Amino acid sequence: MSTICTAPSLAPLAPSHRAAAVPPAVRRGAWQLAAGEATRLKAREASVLKVRQGRVWITLDANRQHGSEDLVLAPGESLRIAAGTRLVMEPWDGDGATYTFDAVDAVDALPQR
């Protein structure tokens, strides 16, 4: 698994330097990261990280199969994470971010729209 980023593709992601209001429906049942804040997560079981608001920069720890990897996820995007995987995540820009982190079984049990 590899990710390629080029400078021109990142230009539109420049920080906006303004705080965005997070609607209550986005906050409900989700975690928030303020601008400049980082968090570490470890999946105890197969999990899904879904971005609800803002963009997040994720660094996955290296393991036996893959080296360390950086990803950027936008609102609505998700990432399946294997059990035991560790990651560090922070907002990509100055607006912060809102996300959910749930077990795969819990996500798969939700009705599909």
All heavy atoms as an XYZ file, in Angstrom:
844
protein
N       0.851     -1.161      0.000
C       0.000      0.000      0.000
C       0.896      1.223      0.000
O       1.727      1.391      0.865
C      -0.854     -0.042      1.269
C      -2.019      0.839      1.224
S      -3.276      0.576      2.503
C      -2.450      0.144      3.973
N       0.755      2.090     -0.987
C       1.558      3.309     -1.009
C       0.687      4.486     -1.401
O      -0.323      4.328     -2.057
C       2.720      3.169     -1.986
O       2.234      3.038     -3.288
N       1.107      5.651     -0.992
C       0.387      6.878     -1.280
C       1.343      7.850     -1.929
O       2.472      7.993     -1.492
C      -0.166      7.491      0.022
O      -0.980      6.522      0.660
C      -0.954      8.737     -0.267
N       0.895      8.494     -2.986
C       1.728      9.469     -3.677
C       1.056     10.827     -3.561
O      -0.111     10.971     -3.867
C       1.899      9.101     -5.159
C       2.584      7.740     -5.277
C       2.674     10.166     -5.891
C       2.641      7.201     -6.663
N       1.792     11.817     -3.100
C       1.284     13.181     -3.015
C       2.217     14.086     -3.800
O       3.433     13.944     -3.718
C       1.217     13.663     -1.572
S      -0.044     12.837     -0.611
N       1.651     14.986     -4.548
C       2.462     15.961     -5.257
C       2.096     17.341     -4.760
O       0.977     17.584     -4.346
C       2.215     15.883     -6.782
O       0.842     16.144     -7.022
C       2.582     14.509     -7.331
N       3.040     18.249     -4.795
C       2.804     19.609     -4.290
C       1.612     20.281     -4.955
O       0.793     20.872     -4.272
C       4.063     20.451     -4.439
N       1.454     20.228     -6.298
C       0.301     20.889     -6.893
C      -1.034     20.340     -6.387
O      -2.001     21.070     -6.257
C       0.466     20.633     -8.391
C       1.931     20.403     -8.572
C       2.379     19.725     -7.301
N      -1.090     19.041     -6.082
C      -2.361     18.485     -5.613
C      -2.704     18.965     -4.213
O      -3.849     18.909     -3.810
C      -2.322     16.958     -5.643
O      -1.438     16.470     -4.660
N      -1.724     19.435     -3.458
C      -1.977     19.897     -2.105
C      -2.257     21.390     -2.018
O      -2.715     21.872     -1.006
C      -0.785     19.558     -1.211
C      -0.491     18.064     -1.066
C       0.739     17.873     -0.195
C      -1.667     17.324     -0.488
N      -2.017     22.126     -3.080
C      -2.208     23.583     -3.057
C      -3.613     23.997     -2.627
O      -3.757     24.909     -1.823
C      -1.857     24.175     -4.419
N      -4.699     23.359     -3.115
C      -6.032     23.783     -2.697
C      -6.330     23.494     -1.231
O      -7.333     23.938     -0.711
C      -6.977     22.973     -3.586
C      -6.142     22.350     -4.633
C      -4.739     22.339     -4.136
N      -5.467     22.755     -0.544
C      -5.721     22.387      0.839
C      -5.081     23.349      1.828
O      -4.965     23.062      2.998
C      -5.198     20.969      1.097
C      -5.766     19.885      0.192
C      -5.122     18.542      0.523
C      -7.265     19.793      0.305
N      -4.662     24.501      1.376
C      -4.013     25.480      2.247
C      -4.952     25.877      3.380
O      -6.157     25.938      3.204
C      -3.629     26.712      1.432
N      -4.409     26.126      4.562
C      -5.249     26.500      5.704
C      -6.066     27.758      5.428
O      -5.601     28.677      4.794
C      -4.249     26.754      6.829
C      -2.937     26.262      6.363
C      -2.997     26.131      4.884
N      -7.276     27.755      5.967
C      -8.154     28.911      5.758
C      -8.036     29.930      6.898
O      -8.554     31.017      6.792
C      -9.598     28.437      5.625
O     -10.017     27.875      6.851
N      -7.448     29.541      8.039
C      -7.242     30.419      9.193
C      -8.536     31.010      9.749
O      -8.563     32.112     10.237
C      -6.256     31.544      8.865
C      -4.931     31.026      8.441
N      -4.091     30.372      9.301
C      -4.312     31.039      7.238
C      -2.997     30.018      8.665
N      -3.104     30.399      7.411
N      -9.608     30.273      9.629
C     -10.852     30.709     10.266
C     -11.511     29.496     10.908
O     -11.440     28.400     10.382
C     -11.797     31.367      9.272
C     -12.254     30.431      8.179
C     -13.287     31.091      7.274
N     -13.525     30.309      6.111
C     -14.187     29.157      6.070
N     -14.679     28.631      7.160
N     -14.367     28.503      4.936
N     -12.126     29.676     12.028
C     -12.796     28.573     12.709
C     -14.131     28.292     12.029
O     -14.888     29.202     11.738
C     -13.018     28.924     14.176
N     -14.375     27.043     11.752
C     -15.634     26.658     11.125
C     -16.593     26.168     12.199
O     -16.200     25.445     13.103
C     -15.394     25.558     10.095
N     -17.839     26.582     12.104
C     -18.851     26.098     13.028
C     -19.173     24.654     12.665
O     -19.338     24.324     11.502
C     -20.107     26.956     12.921
N     -19.216     23.788     13.664
C     -19.528     22.382     13.426
C     -20.989     22.167     13.795
O     -21.371     22.348     14.950
C     -18.618     21.462     14.267
C     -18.945     20.015     14.005
C     -17.160     21.760     13.981
N     -21.821     21.808     12.818
C     -23.247     21.615     13.106
C     -23.463     20.530     14.151
O     -22.709     19.554     14.193
C     -23.832     21.181     11.756
C     -22.808     21.541     10.741
C     -21.489     21.552     11.437
N     -24.498     20.661     15.001
C     -24.762     19.661     16.037
C     -24.909     18.247     15.475
O     -24.481     17.287     16.096
C     -26.078     20.134     16.674
C     -26.107     21.594     16.408
C     -25.416     21.790     15.081
N     -25.494     18.089     14.295
C     -25.670     16.758     13.714
C     -24.326     16.106     13.402
O     -24.197     14.888     13.448
C     -26.510     16.840     12.437
N     -23.320     16.898     13.095
C     -21.980     16.352     12.825
C     -21.305     15.972     14.131
O     -20.631     14.957     14.223
C     -21.130     17.376     12.042
C     -19.683     16.923     11.926
C     -21.718     17.614     10.660
N     -21.492     16.770     15.181
C     -20.839     16.515     16.473
C     -21.416     15.296     17.170
O     -20.714     14.599     17.883
C     -21.009     17.722     17.389
C     -20.203     18.915     16.967
C     -20.214     19.968     18.055
N     -21.532     20.325     18.524
C     -22.193     21.416     18.158
N     -21.647     22.260     17.311
N     -23.368     21.675     18.639
N     -22.693     15.021     16.977
C     -23.368     13.954     17.708
C     -22.694     12.605     17.450
O     -22.560     12.172     16.329
C     -24.833     13.890     17.275
C     -25.720     13.115     18.204
C     -27.186     13.261     17.834
N     -27.608     14.654     17.817
C     -28.119     15.271     16.747
N     -28.283     14.648     15.620
N     -28.480     16.539     16.824
N     -22.242     11.943     18.506
C     -21.628     10.628     18.391
C     -20.248     10.643     17.756
O     -19.775      9.617     17.288
N     -19.603     11.801     17.733
C     -18.301     11.915     17.072
C     -17.292     12.567     18.012
O     -17.647     13.170     19.019
C     -18.438     12.744     15.794
N     -16.034     12.444     17.648
C     -14.933     13.063     18.369
C     -14.481     14.292     17.608
O     -14.562     14.322     16.392
C     -13.765     12.087     18.475
C     -14.095     10.846     19.220
C     -14.546      9.675     18.696
C     -14.016     10.647     20.626
N     -14.750      8.759     19.687
C     -14.424      9.334     20.892
C     -13.628     11.466     21.685
C     -14.459      8.810     22.174
C     -13.671     10.936     22.961
C     -14.083      9.627     23.203
N     -13.983     15.283     18.328
C     -13.496     16.497     17.682
C     -12.015     16.704     17.986
O     -11.548     16.404     19.084
C     -14.281     17.712     18.164
C     -15.698     17.716     17.645
C     -16.410     18.989     18.020
O     -16.989     19.069     19.087
N     -16.334     19.962     17.147
N     -11.301     17.201     16.988
C      -9.902     17.604     17.144
C      -9.822     19.087     16.822
O     -10.249     19.514     15.748
C      -9.010     16.851     16.159
C      -8.615     15.435     16.508
C      -7.882     14.799     15.341
C      -7.745     15.423     17.744
N      -9.293     19.855     17.734
C      -9.113     21.278     17.486
C      -7.895     21.491     16.594
O      -7.020     20.626     16.498
C      -8.915     22.016     18.805
N      -7.846     22.620     15.935
C      -6.684     22.965     15.103
C      -5.423     22.872     15.954
O      -5.393     23.323     17.096
C      -6.847     24.375     14.543
N      -4.384     22.234     15.419
C      -3.127     22.093     16.129
C      -3.082     20.955     17.130
O      -2.048     20.675     17.724
N      -4.197     20.270     17.345
C      -4.269     19.158     18.284
C      -4.009     17.847     17.530
O      -4.419     17.696     16.391
C      -5.665     19.126     18.914
C      -5.879     18.047     19.937
C      -7.283     18.080     20.523
O      -8.209     18.602     19.878
O      -7.445     17.557     21.624
N      -3.357     16.910     18.163
C      -3.130     15.587     17.573
C      -3.612     14.532     18.558
O      -3.694     14.779     19.763
C      -1.662     15.382     17.256
N      -3.935     13.345     18.049
C      -4.342     12.244     18.907
C      -3.745     10.946     18.390
O      -3.471     10.822     17.194
C      -5.886     12.141     18.997
O      -6.227     11.206     20.019
C      -6.501     11.704     17.687
N      -3.533     10.017     19.294
C      -3.078      8.679     18.936
C      -4.238      7.725     19.131
O      -4.952      7.803     20.132
C      -1.935      8.230     19.844
C      -0.671      8.963     19.614
C       0.392      8.409     20.518
N       1.592      9.207     20.360
C       2.655      9.082     21.102
N       2.673      8.198     22.073
N       3.707      9.826     20.889
N      -4.383      6.821     18.188
C      -5.420      5.802     18.281
C      -4.786      4.438     18.050
O      -3.847      4.311     17.263
C      -6.506      6.029     17.225
C      -7.270      7.350     17.273
C      -8.178      7.475     16.067
C      -8.073      7.449     18.557
N      -5.309      3.422     18.725
C      -4.911      2.042     18.460
C      -6.186      1.226     18.335
O      -7.033      1.244     19.234
C      -4.045      1.480     19.575
C      -3.622      0.051     19.277
C      -2.706     -0.520     20.329
C      -2.325     -1.942     19.948
N      -1.451     -2.553     20.945
N      -6.311      0.532     17.212
C      -7.495     -0.287     16.967
C      -7.382     -1.586     17.754
O      -6.510     -2.400     17.480
C      -7.642     -0.557     15.482
N      -8.226     -1.775     18.731
C      -8.238     -3.032     19.493
C      -8.812     -4.162     18.650
O      -8.496     -5.315     18.853
C      -9.063     -2.873     20.763
C      -8.425     -1.941     21.745
C      -9.218     -1.893     23.026
N      -8.610     -0.909     23.911
C      -9.293     -0.200     24.785
N     -10.582     -0.364     24.907
N      -8.674      0.675     25.544
N      -9.692     -3.773     17.734
C     -10.295     -4.720     16.796
C     -10.398     -4.012     15.448
O     -10.157     -2.814     15.366
C     -11.665     -5.161     17.295
C     -12.624     -4.002     17.550
C     -13.886     -4.441     18.268
O     -14.502     -5.429     17.850
O     -14.259     -3.772     19.245
N     -10.710     -4.753     14.395
C     -10.850     -4.132     13.079
C     -11.840     -2.971     13.204
O     -12.933     -3.135     13.757
C     -11.334     -5.145     12.060
N     -11.435     -1.802     12.725
C     -12.221     -0.583     12.931
C     -12.314      0.240     11.664
O     -11.598     -0.008     10.698
C     -11.577      0.274     14.026
O     -11.473     -0.447     15.230
N     -13.217      1.235     11.705
C     -13.371      2.175     10.601
C     -13.278      3.582     11.168
O     -13.995      3.939     12.102
C     -14.723      1.993      9.878
C     -14.913      3.057      8.814
C     -14.828      0.607      9.276
N     -12.377      4.368     10.598
C     -12.240      5.784     10.919
C     -12.945      6.547      9.815
O     -12.646      6.352      8.639
C     -10.764      6.174     10.964
C     -10.478      7.671     11.089
C     -10.783      8.132     12.502
C      -9.050      7.956     10.731
N     -13.929      7.379     10.169
C     -14.656      8.158      9.165
C     -14.588      9.637      9.524
O     -14.880     10.023     10.659
C     -16.114      7.727      9.073
C     -16.864      8.498      7.988
C     -18.235      7.956      7.729
C     -18.859      8.727      6.580
N     -20.164      8.228      6.239
N     -14.208     10.444      8.552
C     -14.123     11.892      8.752
C     -15.497     12.488      8.483
O     -16.092     12.260      7.429
C     -13.075     12.523      7.809
C     -13.017     14.028      8.003
C     -11.715     11.897      8.049
N     -16.003     13.268      9.439
C     -17.323     13.879      9.286
C     -17.230     15.357      8.921
O     -18.100     15.894      8.268
C     -18.117     13.689     10.568
C     -18.357     12.187     10.813
C     -19.058     11.932     12.077
N     -20.492     12.118     11.889
C     -21.381     11.827     12.809
N     -21.001     11.335     13.968
N     -22.652     12.035     12.594
N     -16.156     16.022      9.359
C     -15.980     17.450      9.077
C     -14.499     17.754      9.102
O     -13.761     17.212      9.918
C     -16.728     18.269     10.139
C     -16.568     19.762     10.035
C     -15.456     20.301     10.935
O     -15.124     19.725     11.946
N     -14.872     21.395     10.538
N     -14.041     18.588      8.180
C     -12.636     18.941      8.099
C     -11.831     17.865      7.395
O     -12.372     16.860      6.948
N     -10.548     18.109      7.285
C      -9.630     17.119      6.719
C      -8.679     16.675      7.825
O      -8.339     17.467      8.709
C      -8.812     17.723      5.577
C      -9.608     17.996      4.340
C      -8.666     18.495      3.243
N      -9.375     18.752      2.020
C      -9.857     19.937      1.659
N      -9.678     20.982      2.443
N     -10.504     20.082      0.529
N      -8.246     15.413      7.782
C      -7.293     14.922      8.769
C      -6.071     14.338      8.082
O      -6.158     13.776      6.988
C      -7.908     13.863      9.717
C      -9.004     14.471     10.567
C      -8.411     12.656      8.965
N      -4.943     14.512      8.721
C      -3.677     13.941      8.282
C      -3.403     12.777      9.213
O      -3.360     12.925     10.432
C      -2.592     14.995      8.391
C      -1.210     14.551      8.036
C      -0.808     13.336      7.548
C      -0.036     15.332      8.152
N       0.540     13.323      7.345
C       1.048     14.543      7.713
C       0.225     16.624      8.584
C       2.353     14.993      7.691
C       1.527     17.071      8.557
C       2.570     16.278      8.110
N      -3.247     11.599      8.636
C      -3.065     10.369      9.404
C      -1.706      9.770      9.079
O      -1.340      9.656      7.909
C      -4.165      9.345      9.054
C      -5.531      9.923      9.394
C      -3.925      8.020      9.756
C      -6.679      9.140      8.822
N      -0.982      9.377     10.109
C       0.258      8.625      9.924
C       0.053      7.261     10.558
O      -0.171      7.162     11.772
C       1.460      9.334     10.572
O       1.607     10.623      9.989
C       2.737      8.529     10.366
N       0.079      6.220      9.722
C      -0.055      4.850     10.199
C       1.327      4.333     10.583
O       2.295      4.533      9.851
C      -0.642      3.959      9.099
C      -2.050      4.315      8.629
C      -2.383      3.554      7.361
C      -3.056      4.006      9.713
N       1.423      3.666     11.726
C       2.699      3.079     12.150
C       3.118      1.974     11.194
O       2.282      1.285     10.606
C       2.575      2.497     13.556
C       2.829      3.527     14.641
O       3.141      4.685     14.308
O       2.715      3.167     15.821
N       4.409      1.797     11.095
C       4.948      0.710     10.281
C       4.613     -0.630     10.937
O       4.466     -0.729     12.152
C       6.463      0.869     10.158
N       4.467     -1.655     10.094
C       4.282     -3.015     10.594
C       5.096     -3.968      9.724
O       5.864     -3.532      8.877
C       2.791     -3.395     10.633
C       2.141     -3.334      9.271
O       2.741     -3.666      8.244
N       0.889     -2.917      9.250
N       4.933     -5.248      9.911
C       5.729     -6.221      9.151
C       5.437     -6.196      7.658
O       6.284     -6.517      6.847
C       5.497     -7.627      9.683
C       6.062     -7.812     11.055
C       5.808     -9.193     11.563
N       6.204     -9.265     12.953
C       6.631    -10.360     13.521
N       6.717    -11.478     12.846
N       6.977    -10.340     14.786
N       4.228     -5.824      7.272
C       3.853     -5.820      5.859
C       4.122     -4.480      5.165
O       4.372     -4.443      3.987
C       2.357     -6.157      5.677
C       1.986     -7.574      6.023
C       1.792     -7.802      7.508
O       1.513     -6.877      8.259
N       1.972     -9.037      7.946
N       4.034     -3.375      5.904
C       4.113     -2.047      5.298
C       4.962     -1.106      6.145
O       4.966     -1.202      7.370
C       2.715     -1.426      5.154
C       1.762     -2.258      4.387
N       1.820     -2.398      3.033
C       0.719     -3.025      4.784
C       0.863     -3.203      2.626
N       0.177     -3.602      3.667
N       5.604     -0.164      5.485
C       6.305      0.897      6.189
C       5.303      1.925      6.692
O       4.108      1.825      6.430
N       5.779      2.918      7.405
C       4.929      4.006      7.872
C       4.300      4.695      6.656
O       4.931      4.813      5.608
C       5.766      5.005      8.670
O       4.977      6.055      9.116
N       3.074      5.146      6.810
C       2.350      5.731      5.676
C       1.564      6.950      6.135
O       0.944      6.934      7.193
C       1.405      4.678      5.095
C       0.666      5.115      3.875
C      -0.157      3.987      3.269
O      -0.348      2.945      3.910
O      -0.624      4.175      2.145
N       1.584      8.006      5.332
C       0.798      9.215      5.594
C      -0.358      9.279      4.616
O      -0.187      9.010      3.421
C       1.649     10.471      5.438
C       2.614     10.671      6.592
O       2.521      9.919      7.586
O       3.463     11.568      6.513
N      -1.526      9.669      5.131
C      -2.733      9.812      4.315
C      -3.440     11.096      4.716
O      -3.333     11.542      5.857
C      -3.700      8.648      4.566
C      -3.184      7.237      4.372
C      -4.142      6.241      4.995
C      -3.016      6.957      2.893
N      -4.205     11.658      3.799
C      -5.092     12.783      4.111
C      -6.491     12.355      3.712
O      -6.720     11.932      2.582
C      -4.683     14.072      3.357
C      -5.695     15.184      3.619
C      -3.286     14.512      3.776
N      -7.424     12.438      4.672
C      -8.820     12.097      4.404
C      -9.675     13.346      4.482
O      -9.486     14.185      5.362
C      -9.343     11.071      5.412
C      -8.685      9.693      5.430
C      -9.353      8.813      6.482
C      -8.754      9.033      4.076
N     -10.629     13.444      3.574
C     -11.561     14.571      3.502
C     -12.908     14.158      4.102
O     -13.156     12.972      4.338
C     -11.721     14.997      2.045
N     -13.821     15.112      4.314
C     -15.143     14.787      4.865
C     -15.838     13.711      4.039
O     -15.820     13.746      2.811
C     -15.908     16.109      4.777
C     -14.847     17.155      4.797
C     -13.684     16.550      4.063
N     -16.408     12.733      4.742
C     -17.113     11.639      4.086
C     -16.230     10.452      3.744
O     -16.723      9.367      3.458
N     -14.915     10.631      3.768
C     -14.017      9.518      3.465
C     -13.768      8.692      4.717
O     -13.832      9.196      5.834
C     -12.694     10.028      2.902
C     -12.850     10.674      1.548
C     -11.545     11.132      0.943
O     -10.615     11.507      1.698
O     -11.449     11.109     -0.292
N     -13.481      7.409      4.506
C     -13.234      6.530      5.633
C     -12.040      5.627      5.340
O     -11.611      5.493      4.191
C     -14.478      5.697      5.950
O     -14.828      4.891      4.847
N     -11.532      5.016      6.400
C     -10.372      4.155      6.306
C     -10.599      2.973      7.229
O     -10.878      3.155      8.418
C      -9.115      4.927      6.745
C      -7.807      4.170      6.786
C      -7.376      3.771      5.374
C      -6.731      5.022      7.444
N     -10.509      1.753      6.670
C     -10.585      0.545      7.500
C      -9.210      0.304      8.105
O      -8.211      0.391      7.408
C     -11.034     -0.656      6.682
C     -12.514     -0.605      6.402
C     -13.002     -1.904      5.802
N     -14.424     -1.804      5.590
C     -15.315     -2.583      6.168
N     -14.934     -3.553      6.961
N     -16.596     -2.421      5.932
N      -9.198     -0.008      9.384
C      -7.953     -0.162     10.115
C      -7.935     -1.547     10.760
O      -8.869     -1.916     11.476
C      -7.815      0.937     11.183
C      -7.858      2.309     10.494
C      -6.554      0.769     11.989
C      -8.002      3.457     11.427
N      -6.874     -2.296     10.510
C      -6.742     -3.649     11.059
C      -6.532     -3.602     12.568
O      -5.955     -2.641     13.099
C      -5.581     -4.368     10.384
N      -6.965     -4.645     13.243
C      -6.763     -4.754     14.690
C      -5.277     -4.639     15.005
O      -4.437     -5.180     14.291
C      -7.312     -6.080     15.185
N      -4.958     -3.895     16.058
C      -3.579     -3.721     16.480
C      -2.850     -2.569     15.810
O      -1.765     -2.194     16.236
N      -3.444     -1.985     14.776
C      -2.798     -0.876     14.064
C      -2.845      0.384     14.923
O      -3.860      0.708     15.515
C      -3.487     -0.614     12.716
O      -3.400     -1.793     11.928
C      -2.863      0.558     11.985
N      -1.731      1.095     14.950
C      -1.640      2.374     15.667
C      -1.507      3.489     14.651
O      -0.908      3.311     13.584
C      -0.449      2.383     16.607
C      -0.605      1.404     17.751
C       0.581      1.406     18.625
N       1.761      1.039     17.830
C       2.961      0.859     18.329
N       3.179      1.032     19.600
N       3.968      0.516     17.559
N      -2.065      4.644     14.996
C      -1.961      5.798     14.111
C      -1.937      7.077     14.919
O      -2.356      7.109     16.070
C      -3.106      5.818     13.093
C      -4.544      5.946     13.615
C      -4.963      7.408     13.706
C      -5.474      5.194     12.704
N      -1.423      8.116     14.282
C      -1.466      9.471     14.829
C      -2.271     10.289     13.838
O      -2.108     10.157     12.618
C      -0.054     10.072     14.998
C      -0.131     11.517     15.455
C       0.754      9.239     15.983
N      -3.160     11.132     14.348
C      -4.042     11.904     13.481
C      -4.115     13.345     13.977
O      -4.139     13.594     15.186
C      -5.437     11.276     13.503
C      -6.472     11.996     12.686
S      -8.053     11.115     12.610
C      -8.490     10.977     14.325
N      -4.147     14.276     13.023
C      -4.314     15.689     13.365
C      -5.066     16.388     12.244
O      -5.068     15.916     11.111
C      -2.976     16.356     13.624
C      -2.040     16.363     12.440
C      -0.689     16.925     12.808
O      -0.570     18.154     12.920
O       0.240     16.123     12.978
N      -5.731     17.504     12.551
C      -6.415     18.254     11.499
C      -5.417     18.737     10.453
O      -4.296     19.135     10.787
C      -7.048     19.435     12.228
C      -7.149     18.991     13.646
C      -5.958     18.104     13.866
N      -5.829     18.712      9.210
C      -4.959     19.135      8.109
C      -4.815     20.651      8.076
O      -3.793     21.182      7.698
C      -5.535     18.625      6.798
C      -4.751     19.039      5.594
C      -5.062     20.033      4.717
C      -3.513     18.490      5.138
N      -4.109     20.123      3.739
C      -3.137     19.184      3.983
C      -2.687     17.483      5.597
C      -1.977     18.905      3.277
C      -1.536     17.201      4.895
C      -1.194     17.912      3.742
N      -5.851     21.362      8.479
C      -5.820     22.824      8.383
C      -6.259     23.464      9.700
O      -6.404     22.784     10.698
C      -6.684     23.300      7.206
C      -8.100     22.756      7.265
O      -8.602     22.503      8.371
O      -8.713     22.583      6.198
N      -6.474     24.744      9.689
C      -6.810     25.498     10.892
C      -8.248     25.409     11.350
O      -8.624     26.076     12.297
N      -9.059     24.585     10.692
C     -10.474     24.495     11.049
C     -10.794     23.368     12.018
O     -11.914     23.232     12.460
C     -11.337     24.316      9.795
C     -11.282     25.545      8.900
O     -11.013     26.648      9.407
O     -11.506     25.401      7.691
N      -9.832     22.505     12.341
C     -10.118     21.355     13.187
C     -10.822     20.275     12.381
O     -10.977     20.385     11.161
N     -11.245     19.219     13.065
C     -11.894     18.101     12.384
C     -12.798     17.351     13.348
O     -12.621     17.416     14.568
C     -10.848     17.157     11.808
N     -13.758     16.635     12.783
C     -14.670     15.792     13.542
C     -14.655     14.416     12.890
O     -14.698     14.312     11.671
C     -16.099     16.373     13.521
O     -16.048     17.718     13.996
C     -17.041     15.578     14.390
N     -14.585     13.350     13.710
C     -14.478     12.004     13.153
C     -15.161     10.988     14.061
O     -15.439     11.255     15.229
C     -13.000     11.612     12.988
C     -12.266     11.449     14.300
C     -12.129     10.207     14.885
C     -11.737     12.548     14.970
C     -11.473     10.056     16.101
C     -11.084     12.400     16.179
C     -10.956     11.152     16.738
O     -10.320     11.012     17.945
N     -15.431      9.807     13.499
C     -15.898      8.667     14.278
C     -14.870      7.558     14.136
O     -14.143      7.487     13.139
C     -17.277      8.165     13.813
O     -17.213      7.825     12.421
C     -18.357      9.220     14.036
N     -14.790      6.696     15.124
C     -13.858      5.570     15.134
C     -14.612      4.410     15.757
O     -14.797      4.359     16.970
C     -12.612      5.943     15.955
C     -11.491      4.957     15.851
C     -10.806      4.784     14.662
C     -11.100      4.215     16.951
C      -9.745      3.885     14.565
C     -10.034      3.323     16.875
C      -9.360      3.159     15.680
N     -15.111      3.510     14.916
C     -15.986      2.436     15.380
C     -15.485      1.074     14.922
O     -14.819      0.967     13.890
C     -17.406      2.638     14.832
C     -18.033      3.916     15.336
O     -18.136      4.084     16.567
O     -18.426      4.752     14.505
N     -15.864      0.043     15.657
C     -15.549     -1.330     15.258
C     -16.235     -1.626     13.928
O     -17.329     -1.121     13.651
C     -16.025     -2.311     16.325
N     -15.598     -2.435     13.095
C     -16.160     -2.780     11.794
C     -17.546     -3.401     11.958
O     -18.468     -3.066     11.222
C     -15.221     -3.733     11.019
C     -15.907     -4.322      9.796
C     -13.957     -3.009     10.616
N     -17.727     -4.291     12.941
C     -19.026     -4.937     13.157
C     -20.127     -3.910     13.422
O     -21.232     -4.043     12.917
C     -18.961     -5.920     14.315
C     -18.043     -7.097     14.026
O     -17.786     -7.376     12.834
O     -17.581     -7.729     14.992
N     -19.812     -2.883     14.207
C     -20.799     -1.841     14.500
C     -21.156     -1.054     13.252
O     -22.314     -0.704     13.019
C     -20.289     -0.905     15.587
N     -20.173     -0.784     12.407
C     -20.405     -0.023     11.173
C     -21.190     -0.866     10.179
O     -22.132     -0.403      9.553
C     -19.071      0.455     10.562
C     -19.291      1.083      9.200
C     -18.379      1.420     11.491
N     -20.820     -2.143     10.028
C     -21.495     -3.021      9.085
C     -22.941     -3.278      9.478
O     -23.775     -3.588      8.647
C     -20.761     -4.353      8.944
C     -19.429     -4.195      8.210
O     -19.261     -3.160      7.518
O     -18.578     -5.079      8.319
N     -23.253     -3.159     10.781
C     -24.619     -3.396     11.253
C     -25.544     -2.220     10.973
O     -26.761     -2.367     11.021
C     -24.600     -3.681     12.750
N     -24.988     -1.063     10.644
C     -25.822      0.112     10.377
C     -26.551     -0.062      9.048
O     -26.013     -0.627      8.099
C     -24.965      1.377     10.304
C     -24.292      1.791     11.596
C     -23.361      2.976     11.342
C     -25.307      2.146     12.655
N     -27.793      0.431      8.954
C     -28.509      0.336      7.686
C     -27.804      1.149      6.598
O     -27.275      2.227      6.859
C     -29.898      0.921      7.992
C     -29.777      1.602      9.305
C     -28.555      1.089      9.995
N     -27.757      0.620      5.422
C     -27.112      1.299      4.295
C     -28.109      2.257      3.642
O     -29.269      1.929      3.491
C     -26.616      0.284      3.266
C     -25.596     -0.671      3.818
C     -24.341      0.026      4.283
O     -23.839      0.886      3.596
N     -23.849     -0.333      5.463
N     -27.648      3.430      3.247
C     -28.513      4.413      2.585
C     -28.161      4.481      1.139
O     -27.101      4.322      0.699
C     -28.323      5.773      3.210
C     -28.847      5.822      4.613
C     -28.694      7.213      5.155
N     -29.016      7.194      6.564
C     -29.477      8.223      7.198
N     -29.677      9.335      6.594
N     -29.740      8.163      8.458
